[in-house]
């Protein structure tokens, strides 16, 4: 998560917005479906659509270690 936070700080965004922006950048065939219980988080998530990640951002995200102990 620290890696996503570094990218997020550079853009004035949240780590969740960076993650969603990354998913959106994978192409029109991939659609993120974030779940939330709070309207404010839904609004915050929608901000990911306007986030433009750079080549450097994608390289940094790609270099992050895989998630451990996740349910995925």
mmCIF file of the N, C-alpha and C atoms, coordinates in Angstrom:
data_MODEL
# 
_entry.id   MODEL 
# 
loop_
_atom_site.group_PDB 
_atom_site.id 
_atom_site.type_symbol 
_atom_site.label_atom_id 
_atom_site.label_alt_id 
_atom_site.label_comp_id 
_atom_site.label_asym_id 
_atom_site.label_entity_id 
_atom_site.label_seq_id 
_atom_site.pdbx_PDB_ins_code 
_atom_site.Cartn_x 
_atom_site.Cartn_y 
_atom_site.Cartn_z 
_atom_site.occupancy 
_atom_site.B_iso_or_equiv 
_atom_site.pdbx_formal_charge 
_atom_site.auth_seq_id 
_atom_site.auth_comp_id 
_atom_site.auth_asym_id 
_atom_site.auth_atom_id 
_atom_site.pdbx_PDB_model_num 
ATOM 1   N N  . UNK A 1 1  ? 0.820   -1.195  0.000   1.00 0.00 ? 1  UNK A N  1 
ATOM 2   C CA . UNK A 1 1  ? 0.000   0.000   0.000   1.00 0.00 ? 1  UNK A CA 1 
ATOM 3   C C  . UNK A 1 1  ? 0.865   1.260   0.000   1.00 0.00 ? 1  UNK A C  1 
ATOM 4   N N  . UNK A 1 2  ? 2.056   1.172   0.575   1.00 0.00 ? 2  UNK A N  1 
ATOM 5   C CA . UNK A 1 2  ? 2.930   2.346   0.624   1.00 0.00 ? 2  UNK A CA 1 
ATOM 6   C C  . UNK A 1 2  ? 3.296   2.830   -0.773  1.00 0.00 ? 2  UNK A C  1 
ATOM 7   N N  . UNK A 1 3  ? 3.482   1.898   -1.701  1.00 0.00 ? 3  UNK A N  1 
ATOM 8   C CA . UNK A 1 3  ? 3.810   2.283   -3.066  1.00 0.00 ? 3  UNK A CA 1 
ATOM 9   C C  . UNK A 1 3  ? 2.679   3.051   -3.729  1.00 0.00 ? 3  UNK A C  1 
ATOM 10  N N  . UNK A 1 4  ? 1.459   2.613   -3.510  1.00 0.00 ? 4  UNK A N  1 
ATOM 11  C CA . UNK A 1 4  ? 0.313   3.335   -4.064  1.00 0.00 ? 4  UNK A CA 1 
ATOM 12  C C  . UNK A 1 4  ? 0.177   4.698   -3.404  1.00 0.00 ? 4  UNK A C  1 
ATOM 13  N N  . UNK A 1 5  ? 0.489   4.768   -2.124  1.00 0.00 ? 5  UNK A N  1 
ATOM 14  C CA . UNK A 1 5  ? 0.421   6.061   -1.427  1.00 0.00 ? 5  UNK A CA 1 
ATOM 15  C C  . UNK A 1 5  ? 1.440   7.048   -1.982  1.00 0.00 ? 5  UNK A C  1 
ATOM 16  N N  . UNK A 1 6  ? 2.641   6.564   -2.332  1.00 0.00 ? 6  UNK A N  1 
ATOM 17  C CA . UNK A 1 6  ? 3.656   7.459   -2.926  1.00 0.00 ? 6  UNK A CA 1 
ATOM 18  C C  . UNK A 1 6  ? 3.148   8.038   -4.234  1.00 0.00 ? 6  UNK A C  1 
ATOM 19  N N  . UNK A 1 7  ? 2.584   7.197   -5.081  1.00 0.00 ? 7  UNK A N  1 
ATOM 20  C CA . UNK A 1 7  ? 2.039   7.668   -6.357  1.00 0.00 ? 7  UNK A CA 1 
ATOM 21  C C  . UNK A 1 7  ? 0.896   8.638   -6.084  1.00 0.00 ? 7  UNK A C  1 
ATOM 22  N N  . UNK A 1 8  ? 0.039   8.285   -5.141  1.00 0.00 ? 8  UNK A N  1 
ATOM 23  C CA . UNK A 1 8  ? -1.110  9.131   -4.814  1.00 0.00 ? 8  UNK A CA 1 
ATOM 24  C C  . UNK A 1 8  ? -0.676  10.514  -4.348  1.00 0.00 ? 8  UNK A C  1 
ATOM 25  N N  . UNK A 1 9  ? 0.330   10.577  -3.512  1.00 0.00 ? 9  UNK A N  1 
ATOM 26  C CA . UNK A 1 9  ? 0.814   11.874  -3.009  1.00 0.00 ? 9  UNK A CA 1 
ATOM 27  C C  . UNK A 1 9  ? 1.278   12.774  -4.138  1.00 0.00 ? 9  UNK A C  1 
ATOM 28  N N  . UNK A 1 10 ? 1.916   12.196  -5.130  1.00 0.00 ? 10 UNK A N  1 
ATOM 29  C CA . UNK A 1 10 ? 2.381   12.996  -6.272  1.00 0.00 ? 10 UNK A CA 1 
ATOM 30  C C  . UNK A 1 10 ? 1.219   13.612  -7.042  1.00 0.00 ? 10 UNK A C  1 
ATOM 31  N N  . UNK A 1 11 ? 0.067   12.960  -7.003  1.00 0.00 ? 11 UNK A N  1 
ATOM 32  C CA . UNK A 1 11 ? -1.095  13.423  -7.759  1.00 0.00 ? 11 UNK A CA 1 
ATOM 33  C C  . UNK A 1 11 ? -2.132  14.128  -6.897  1.00 0.00 ? 11 UNK A C  1 
ATOM 34  N N  . UNK A 1 12 ? -1.889  14.203  -5.595  1.00 0.00 ? 12 UNK A N  1 
ATOM 35  C CA . UNK A 1 12 ? -2.884  14.785  -4.705  1.00 0.00 ? 12 UNK A CA 1 
ATOM 36  C C  . UNK A 1 12 ? -4.139  13.931  -4.656  1.00 0.00 ? 12 UNK A C  1 
ATOM 37  N N  . UNK A 1 13 ? -3.951  12.624  -4.691  1.00 0.00 ? 13 UNK A N  1 
ATOM 38  C CA . UNK A 1 13 ? -5.059  11.672  -4.737  1.00 0.00 ? 13 UNK A CA 1 
ATOM 39  C C  . UNK A 1 13 ? -4.932  10.699  -3.576  1.00 0.00 ? 13 UNK A C  1 
ATOM 40  N N  . UNK A 1 14 ? -5.858  9.757   -3.514  1.00 0.00 ? 14 UNK A N  1 
ATOM 41  C CA . UNK A 1 14 ? -5.791  8.692   -2.513  1.00 0.00 ? 14 UNK A CA 1 
ATOM 42  C C  . UNK A 1 14 ? -5.249  7.424   -3.168  1.00 0.00 ? 14 UNK A C  1 
ATOM 43  N N  . UNK A 1 15 ? -4.797  6.491   -2.341  1.00 0.00 ? 15 UNK A N  1 
ATOM 44  C CA . UNK A 1 15 ? -4.314  5.215   -2.857  1.00 0.00 ? 15 UNK A CA 1 
ATOM 45  C C  . UNK A 1 15 ? -5.447  4.481   -3.588  1.00 0.00 ? 15 UNK A C  1 
ATOM 46  N N  . UNK A 1 16 ? -6.663  4.586   -3.070  1.00 0.00 ? 16 UNK A N  1 
ATOM 47  C CA . UNK A 1 16 ? -7.804  3.944   -3.726  1.00 0.00 ? 16 UNK A CA 1 
ATOM 48  C C  . UNK A 1 16 ? -8.034  4.540   -5.115  1.00 0.00 ? 16 UNK A C  1 
ATOM 49  N N  . UNK A 1 17 ? -7.898  5.852   -5.241  1.00 0.00 ? 17 UNK A N  1 
ATOM 50  C CA . UNK A 1 17 ? -8.067  6.485   -6.548  1.00 0.00 ? 17 UNK A CA 1 
ATOM 51  C C  . UNK A 1 17 ? -6.995  6.023   -7.516  1.00 0.00 ? 17 UNK A C  1 
ATOM 52  N N  . UNK A 1 18 ? -5.770  5.871   -7.031  1.00 0.00 ? 18 UNK A N  1 
ATOM 53  C CA . UNK A 1 18 ? -4.684  5.381   -7.895  1.00 0.00 ? 18 UNK A CA 1 
ATOM 54  C C  . UNK A 1 18 ? -4.992  3.962   -8.355  1.00 0.00 ? 18 UNK A C  1 
ATOM 55  N N  . UNK A 1 19 ? -5.440  3.119   -7.437  1.00 0.00 ? 19 UNK A N  1 
ATOM 56  C CA . UNK A 1 19 ? -5.771  1.742   -7.804  1.00 0.00 ? 19 UNK A CA 1 
ATOM 57  C C  . UNK A 1 19 ? -6.881  1.710   -8.849  1.00 0.00 ? 19 UNK A C  1 
ATOM 58  N N  . UNK A 1 20 ? -7.900  2.509   -8.653  1.00 0.00 ? 20 UNK A N  1 
ATOM 59  C CA . UNK A 1 20 ? -9.001  2.557   -9.621  1.00 0.00 ? 20 UNK A CA 1 
ATOM 60  C C  . UNK A 1 20 ? -8.549  3.140   -10.957 1.00 0.00 ? 20 UNK A C  1 
ATOM 61  N N  . UNK A 1 21 ? -7.693  4.155   -10.921 1.00 0.00 ? 21 UNK A N  1 
ATOM 62  C CA . UNK A 1 21 ? -7.176  4.738   -12.163 1.00 0.00 ? 21 UNK A CA 1 
ATOM 63  C C  . UNK A 1 21 ? -6.354  3.709   -12.924 1.00 0.00 ? 21 UNK A C  1 
ATOM 64  N N  . UNK A 1 22 ? -5.602  2.886   -12.195 1.00 0.00 ? 22 UNK A N  1 
ATOM 65  C CA . UNK A 1 22 ? -4.812  1.828   -12.830 1.00 0.00 ? 22 UNK A CA 1 
ATOM 66  C C  . UNK A 1 22 ? -5.742  0.844   -13.530 1.00 0.00 ? 22 UNK A C  1 
ATOM 67  N N  . UNK A 1 23 ? -6.810  0.436   -12.858 1.00 0.00 ? 23 UNK A N  1 
ATOM 68  C CA . UNK A 1 23 ? -7.766  -0.491  -13.465 1.00 0.00 ? 23 UNK A CA 1 
ATOM 69  C C  . UNK A 1 23 ? -8.390  0.140   -14.711 1.00 0.00 ? 23 UNK A C  1 
ATOM 70  N N  . UNK A 1 24 ? -8.802  1.404   -14.603 1.00 0.00 ? 24 UNK A N  1 
ATOM 71  C CA . UNK A 1 24 ? -9.404  2.089   -15.749 1.00 0.00 ? 24 UNK A CA 1 
ATOM 72  C C  . UNK A 1 24 ? -8.447  2.154   -16.936 1.00 0.00 ? 24 UNK A C  1 
ATOM 73  N N  . UNK A 1 25 ? -7.157  2.255   -16.664 1.00 0.00 ? 25 UNK A N  1 
ATOM 74  C CA . UNK A 1 25 ? -6.160  2.370   -17.729 1.00 0.00 ? 25 UNK A CA 1 
ATOM 75  C C  . UNK A 1 25 ? -5.883  1.044   -18.432 1.00 0.00 ? 25 UNK A C  1 
ATOM 76  N N  . UNK A 1 26 ? -6.438  -0.044  -17.940 1.00 0.00 ? 26 UNK A N  1 
ATOM 77  C CA . UNK A 1 26 ? -6.182  -1.353  -18.548 1.00 0.00 ? 26 UNK A CA 1 
ATOM 78  C C  . UNK A 1 26 ? -6.943  -1.545  -19.857 1.00 0.00 ? 26 UNK A C  1 
ATOM 79  N N  . UNK A 1 27 ? -7.867  -0.659  -20.152 1.00 0.00 ? 27 UNK A N  1 
ATOM 80  C CA . UNK A 1 27 ? -8.587  -0.728  -21.418 1.00 0.00 ? 27 UNK A CA 1 
ATOM 81  C C  . UNK A 1 27 ? -10.085 -0.734  -21.209 1.00 0.00 ? 27 UNK A C  1 
ATOM 82  N N  . UNK A 1 28 ? -10.823 -0.521  -22.300 1.00 0.00 ? 28 UNK A N  1 
ATOM 83  C CA . UNK A 1 28 ? -12.283 -0.418  -22.195 1.00 0.00 ? 28 UNK A CA 1 
ATOM 84  C C  . UNK A 1 28 ? -12.962 -1.737  -21.829 1.00 0.00 ? 28 UNK A C  1 
ATOM 85  N N  . UNK A 1 29 ? -12.234 -2.841  -21.940 1.00 0.00 ? 29 UNK A N  1 
ATOM 86  C CA . UNK A 1 29 ? -12.803 -4.142  -21.622 1.00 0.00 ? 29 UNK A CA 1 
ATOM 87  C C  . UNK A 1 29 ? -12.744 -4.460  -20.123 1.00 0.00 ? 29 UNK A C  1 
ATOM 88  N N  . UNK A 1 30 ? -12.092 -3.598  -19.345 1.00 0.00 ? 30 UNK A N  1 
ATOM 89  C CA . UNK A 1 30 ? -11.964 -3.797  -17.901 1.00 0.00 ? 30 UNK A CA 1 
ATOM 90  C C  . UNK A 1 30 ? -12.716 -2.682  -17.195 1.00 0.00 ? 30 UNK A C  1 
ATOM 91  N N  . UNK A 1 31 ? -13.618 -3.051  -16.324 1.00 0.00 ? 31 UNK A N  1 
ATOM 92  C CA . UNK A 1 31 ? -14.444 -2.070  -15.633 1.00 0.00 ? 31 UNK A CA 1 
ATOM 93  C C  . UNK A 1 31 ? -14.355 -2.306  -14.130 1.00 0.00 ? 31 UNK A C  1 
ATOM 94  N N  . UNK A 1 32 ? -13.847 -1.333  -13.375 1.00 0.00 ? 32 UNK A N  1 
ATOM 95  C CA . UNK A 1 32 ? -13.805 -1.515  -11.929 1.00 0.00 ? 32 UNK A CA 1 
ATOM 96  C C  . UNK A 1 32 ? -15.209 -1.385  -11.336 1.00 0.00 ? 32 UNK A C  1 
ATOM 97  N N  . UNK A 1 33 ? -15.464 -2.171  -10.318 1.00 0.00 ? 33 UNK A N  1 
ATOM 98  C CA . UNK A 1 33 ? -16.751 -2.105  -9.627  1.00 0.00 ? 33 UNK A CA 1 
ATOM 99  C C  . UNK A 1 33 ? -16.450 -1.965  -8.129  1.00 0.00 ? 33 UNK A C  1 
ATOM 100 N N  . UNK A 1 34 ? -16.097 -0.744  -7.724  1.00 0.00 ? 34 UNK A N  1 
ATOM 101 C CA . UNK A 1 34 ? -15.771 -0.573  -6.308  1.00 0.00 ? 34 UNK A CA 1 
ATOM 102 C C  . UNK A 1 34 ? -17.040 -0.568  -5.463  1.00 0.00 ? 34 UNK A C  1 
ATOM 103 N N  . UNK A 1 35 ? -16.967 -1.217  -4.348  1.00 0.00 ? 35 UNK A N  1 
ATOM 104 C CA . UNK A 1 35 ? -18.100 -1.221  -3.432  1.00 0.00 ? 35 UNK A CA 1 
ATOM 105 C C  . UNK A 1 35 ? -17.851 -0.235  -2.304  1.00 0.00 ? 35 UNK A C  1 
ATOM 106 N N  . UNK A 1 36 ? -18.892 0.371   -1.817  1.00 0.00 ? 36 UNK A N  1 
ATOM 107 C CA . UNK A 1 36 ? -18.765 1.290   -0.701  1.00 0.00 ? 36 UNK A CA 1 
ATOM 108 C C  . UNK A 1 36 ? -20.099 1.422   0.012   1.00 0.00 ? 36 UNK A C  1 
ATOM 109 N N  . UNK A 1 37 ? -20.006 1.762   1.275   1.00 0.00 ? 37 UNK A N  1 
ATOM 110 C CA . UNK A 1 37 ? -21.215 1.966   2.070   1.00 0.00 ? 37 UNK A CA 1 
ATOM 111 C C  . UNK A 1 37 ? -21.490 3.444   2.305   1.00 0.00 ? 37 UNK A C  1 
ATOM 112 N N  . UNK A 1 38 ? -20.551 4.284   1.951   1.00 0.00 ? 38 UNK A N  1 
ATOM 113 C CA . UNK A 1 38 ? -20.662 5.715   2.228   1.00 0.00 ? 38 UNK A CA 1 
ATOM 114 C C  . UNK A 1 38 ? -20.649 6.513   0.928   1.00 0.00 ? 38 UNK A C  1 
ATOM 115 N N  . UNK A 1 39 ? -21.540 7.500   0.850   1.00 0.00 ? 39 UNK A N  1 
ATOM 116 C CA . UNK A 1 39 ? -21.604 8.351   -0.333  1.00 0.00 ? 39 UNK A CA 1 
ATOM 117 C C  . UNK A 1 39 ? -20.288 9.077   -0.563  1.00 0.00 ? 39 UNK A C  1 
ATOM 118 N N  . UNK A 1 40 ? -19.650 9.536   0.501   1.00 0.00 ? 40 UNK A N  1 
ATOM 119 C CA . UNK A 1 40 ? -18.399 10.290  0.338   1.00 0.00 ? 40 UNK A CA 1 
ATOM 120 C C  . UNK A 1 40 ? -17.311 9.437   -0.308  1.00 0.00 ? 40 UNK A C  1 
ATOM 121 N N  . UNK A 1 41 ? -17.293 8.138   -0.019  1.00 0.00 ? 41 UNK A N  1 
ATOM 122 C CA . UNK A 1 41 ? -16.300 7.271   -0.642  1.00 0.00 ? 41 UNK A CA 1 
ATOM 123 C C  . UNK A 1 41 ? -16.633 7.030   -2.109  1.00 0.00 ? 41 UNK A C  1 
ATOM 124 N N  . UNK A 1 42 ? -17.902 6.955   -2.433  1.00 0.00 ? 42 UNK A N  1 
ATOM 125 C CA . UNK A 1 42 ? -18.303 6.801   -3.835  1.00 0.00 ? 42 UNK A CA 1 
ATOM 126 C C  . UNK A 1 42 ? -17.873 8.026   -4.641  1.00 0.00 ? 42 UNK A C  1 
ATOM 127 N N  . UNK A 1 43 ? -18.071 9.204   -4.053  1.00 0.00 ? 43 UNK A N  1 
ATOM 128 C CA . UNK A 1 43 ? -17.656 10.445  -4.717  1.00 0.00 ? 43 UNK A CA 1 
ATOM 129 C C  . UNK A 1 43 ? -16.139 10.460  -4.874  1.00 0.00 ? 43 UNK A C  1 
ATOM 130 N N  . UNK A 1 44 ? -15.437 10.064  -3.816  1.00 0.00 ? 44 UNK A N  1 
ATOM 131 C CA . UNK A 1 44 ? -13.976 10.018  -3.871  1.00 0.00 ? 44 UNK A CA 1 
ATOM 132 C C  . UNK A 1 44 ? -13.519 9.029   -4.949  1.00 0.00 ? 44 UNK A C  1 
ATOM 133 N N  . UNK A 1 45 ? -14.140 7.859   -5.003  1.00 0.00 ? 45 UNK A N  1 
ATOM 134 C CA . UNK A 1 45 ? -13.783 6.861   -6.020  1.00 0.00 ? 45 UNK A CA 1 
ATOM 135 C C  . UNK A 1 45 ? -13.991 7.401   -7.431  1.00 0.00 ? 45 UNK A C  1 
ATOM 136 N N  . UNK A 1 46 ? -15.055 8.161   -7.630  1.00 0.00 ? 46 UNK A N  1 
ATOM 137 C CA . UNK A 1 46 ? -15.338 8.716   -8.952  1.00 0.00 ? 46 UNK A CA 1 
ATOM 138 C C  . UNK A 1 46 ? -14.218 9.643   -9.417  1.00 0.00 ? 46 UNK A C  1 
ATOM 139 N N  . UNK A 1 47 ? -13.492 10.241  -8.481  1.00 0.00 ? 47 UNK A N  1 
ATOM 140 C CA . UNK A 1 47 ? -12.373 11.108  -8.831  1.00 0.00 ? 47 UNK A CA 1 
ATOM 141 C C  . UNK A 1 47 ? -11.259 10.382  -9.564  1.00 0.00 ? 47 UNK A C  1 
ATOM 142 N N  . UNK A 1 48 ? -11.239 9.065   -9.474  1.00 0.00 ? 48 UNK A N  1 
ATOM 143 C CA . UNK A 1 48 ? -10.216 8.282   -10.175 1.00 0.00 ? 48 UNK A CA 1 
ATOM 144 C C  . UNK A 1 48 ? -10.331 8.421   -11.682 1.00 0.00 ? 48 UNK A C  1 
ATOM 145 N N  . UNK A 1 49 ? -11.519 8.690   -12.173 1.00 0.00 ? 49 UNK A N  1 
ATOM 146 C CA . UNK A 1 49 ? -11.726 8.816   -13.619 1.00 0.00 ? 49 UNK A CA 1 
ATOM 147 C C  . UNK A 1 49 ? -10.930 9.984   -14.201 1.00 0.00 ? 49 UNK A C  1 
ATOM 148 N N  . UNK A 1 50 ? -10.659 10.999  -13.407 1.00 0.00 ? 50 UNK A N  1 
ATOM 149 C CA . UNK A 1 50 ? -9.903  12.151  -13.884 1.00 0.00 ? 50 UNK A CA 1 
ATOM 150 C C  . UNK A 1 50 ? -8.414  12.075  -13.610 1.00 0.00 ? 50 UNK A C  1 
ATOM 151 N N  . UNK A 1 51 ? -7.973  11.016  -12.980 1.00 0.00 ? 51 UNK A N  1 
ATOM 152 C CA . UNK A 1 51 ? -6.558  10.855  -12.625 1.00 0.00 ? 51 UNK A CA 1 
ATOM 153 C C  . UNK A 1 51 ? -5.799  10.269  -13.807 1.00 0.00 ? 51 UNK A C  1 
ATOM 154 N N  . UNK A 1 52 ? -4.772  10.940  -14.246 1.00 0.00 ? 52 UNK A N  1 
ATOM 155 C CA . UNK A 1 52 ? -3.963  10.462  -15.374 1.00 0.00 ? 52 UNK A CA 1 
ATOM 156 C C  . UNK A 1 52 ? -2.601  10.015  -14.851 1.00 0.00 ? 52 UNK A C  1 
ATOM 157 N N  . UNK A 1 53 ? -2.406  8.712   -14.827 1.00 0.00 ? 53 UNK A N  1 
ATOM 158 C CA . UNK A 1 53 ? -1.138  8.166   -14.360 1.00 0.00 ? 53 UNK A CA 1 
ATOM 159 C C  . UNK A 1 53 ? -0.083  8.290   -15.459 1.00 0.00 ? 53 UNK A C  1 
ATOM 160 N N  . UNK A 1 54 ? 1.151   8.549   -15.056 1.00 0.00 ? 54 UNK A N  1 
ATOM 161 C CA . UNK A 1 54 ? 2.255   8.694   -15.996 1.00 0.00 ? 54 UNK A CA 1 
ATOM 162 C C  . UNK A 1 54 ? 2.924   7.343   -16.248 1.00 0.00 ? 54 UNK A C  1 
ATOM 163 N N  . UNK A 1 55 ? 3.806   7.306   -17.221 1.00 0.00 ? 55 UNK A N  1 
ATOM 164 C CA . UNK A 1 55 ? 4.579   6.091   -17.478 1.00 0.00 ? 55 UNK A CA 1 
ATOM 165 C C  . UNK A 1 55 ? 5.390   5.720   -16.240 1.00 0.00 ? 55 UNK A C  1 
ATOM 166 N N  . UNK A 1 56 ? 5.899   6.727   -15.552 1.00 0.00 ? 56 UNK A N  1 
ATOM 167 C CA . UNK A 1 56 ? 6.665   6.475   -14.331 1.00 0.00 ? 56 UNK A CA 1 
ATOM 168 C C  . UNK A 1 56 ? 5.775   5.866   -13.247 1.00 0.00 ? 56 UNK A C  1 
ATOM 169 N N  . UNK A 1 57 ? 4.550   6.354   -13.147 1.00 0.00 ? 57 UNK A N  1 
ATOM 170 C CA . UNK A 1 57 ? 3.607   5.794   -12.176 1.00 0.00 ? 57 UNK A CA 1 
ATOM 171 C C  . UNK A 1 57 ? 3.350   4.315   -12.477 1.00 0.00 ? 57 UNK A C  1 
ATOM 172 N N  . UNK A 1 58 ? 3.091   4.011   -13.744 1.00 0.00 ? 58 UNK A N  1 
ATOM 173 C CA . UNK A 1 58 ? 2.827   2.619   -14.111 1.00 0.00 ? 58 UNK A CA 1 
ATOM 174 C C  . UNK A 1 58 ? 4.045   1.745   -13.820 1.00 0.00 ? 58 UNK A C  1 
ATOM 175 N N  . UNK A 1 59 ? 5.236   2.265   -14.086 1.00 0.00 ? 59 UNK A N  1 
ATOM 176 C CA . UNK A 1 59 ? 6.452   1.499   -13.808 1.00 0.00 ? 59 UNK A CA 1 
ATOM 177 C C  . UNK A 1 59 ? 6.603   1.250   -12.306 1.00 0.00 ? 59 UNK A C  1 
ATOM 178 N N  . UNK A 1 60 ? 6.339   2.267   -11.500 1.00 0.00 ? 60 UNK A N  1 
ATOM 179 C CA . UNK A 1 60 ? 6.446   2.112   -10.054 1.00 0.00 ? 60 UNK A CA 1 
ATOM 180 C C  . UNK A 1 60 ? 5.416   1.113   -9.536  1.00 0.00 ? 60 UNK A C  1 
ATOM 181 N N  . UNK A 1 61 ? 4.198   1.200   -10.037 1.00 0.00 ? 61 UNK A N  1 
ATOM 182 C CA . UNK A 1 61 ? 3.145   0.276   -9.611  1.00 0.00 ? 61 UNK A CA 1 
ATOM 183 C C  . UNK A 1 61 ? 3.489   -1.155  -10.036 1.00 0.00 ? 61 UNK A C  1 
ATOM 184 N N  . UNK A 1 62 ? 4.015   -1.319  -11.245 1.00 0.00 ? 62 UNK A N  1 
ATOM 185 C CA . UNK A 1 62 ? 4.388   -2.652  -11.733 1.00 0.00 ? 62 UNK A CA 1 
ATOM 186 C C  . UNK A 1 62 ? 5.508   -3.271  -10.909 1.00 0.00 ? 62 UNK A C  1 
ATOM 187 N N  . UNK A 1 63 ? 6.363   -2.441  -10.341 1.00 0.00 ? 63 UNK A N  1 
ATOM 188 C CA . UNK A 1 63 ? 7.494   -2.929  -9.551  1.00 0.00 ? 63 UNK A CA 1 
ATOM 189 C C  . UNK A 1 63 ? 7.118   -3.265  -8.109  1.00 0.00 ? 63 UNK A C  1 
ATOM 190 N N  . UNK A 1 64 ? 5.890   -2.965  -7.720  1.00 0.00 ? 64 UNK A N  1 
ATOM 191 C CA . UNK A 1 64 ? 5.471   -3.255  -6.350  1.00 0.00 ? 64 UNK A CA 1 
ATOM 192 C C  . UNK A 1 64 ? 5.402   -4.761  -6.134  1.00 0.00 ? 64 UNK A C  1 
ATOM 193 N N  . UNK A 1 65 ? 5.709   -5.205  -4.921  1.00 0.00 ? 65 UNK A N  1 
ATOM 194 C CA . UNK A 1 65 ? 5.622   -6.650  -4.653  1.00 0.00 ? 65 UNK A CA 1 
ATOM 195 C C  . UNK A 1 65 ? 4.168   -7.111  -4.688  1.00 0.00 ? 65 UNK A C  1 
ATOM 196 N N  . UNK A 1 66 ? 3.970   -8.385  -4.979  1.00 0.00 ? 66 UNK A N  1 
ATOM 197 C CA . UNK A 1 66 ? 2.599   -8.901  -5.008  1.00 0.00 ? 66 UNK A CA 1 
ATOM 198 C C  . UNK A 1 66 ? 1.977   -8.877  -3.606  1.00 0.00 ? 66 UNK A C  1 
ATOM 199 N N  . UNK A 1 67 ? 0.679   -8.846  -3.586  1.00 0.00 ? 67 UNK A N  1 
ATOM 200 C CA . UNK A 1 67 ? -0.059  -8.852  -2.322  1.00 0.00 ? 67 UNK A CA 1 
ATOM 201 C C  . UNK A 1 67 ? 0.117   -10.210 -1.650  1.00 0.00 ? 67 UNK A C  1 
ATOM 202 N N  . UNK A 1 68 ? 0.363   -10.181 -0.361  1.00 0.00 ? 68 UNK A N  1 
ATOM 203 C CA . UNK A 1 68 ? 0.496   -11.420 0.405   1.00 0.00 ? 68 UNK A CA 1 
ATOM 204 C C  . UNK A 1 68 ? -0.711  -11.588 1.317   1.00 0.00 ? 68 UNK A C  1 
ATOM 205 N N  . UNK A 1 69 ? -1.047  -12.815 1.559   1.00 0.00 ? 69 UNK A N  1 
ATOM 206 C CA . UNK A 1 69 ? -2.117  -13.136 2.504   1.00 0.00 ? 69 UNK A CA 1 
ATOM 207 C C  . UNK A 1 69 ? -3.426  -12.457 2.166   1.00 0.00 ? 69 UNK A C  1 
ATOM 208 N N  . UNK A 1 70 ? -3.709  -12.310 0.886   1.00 0.00 ? 70 UNK A N  1 
ATOM 209 C CA . UNK A 1 70 ? -4.975  -11.712 0.490   1.00 0.00 ? 70 UNK A CA 1 
ATOM 210 C C  . UNK A 1 70 ? -5.949  -12.823 0.146   1.00 0.00 ? 70 UNK A C  1 
ATOM 211 N N  . UNK A 1 71 ? -7.184  -12.452 0.020   1.00 0.00 ? 71 UNK A N  1 
ATOM 212 C CA . UNK A 1 71 ? -8.215  -13.417 -0.339  1.00 0.00 ? 71 UNK A CA 1 
ATOM 213 C C  . UNK A 1 71 ? -8.253  -13.670 -1.846  1.00 0.00 ? 71 UNK A C  1 
ATOM 214 N N  . UNK A 1 72 ? -7.520  -12.846 -2.617  1.00 0.00 ? 72 UNK A N  1 
ATOM 215 C CA . UNK A 1 72 ? -7.541  -12.972 -4.078  1.00 0.00 ? 72 UNK A CA 1 
ATOM 216 C C  . UNK A 1 72 ? -6.799  -14.200 -4.546  1.00 0.00 ? 72 UNK A C  1 
# 
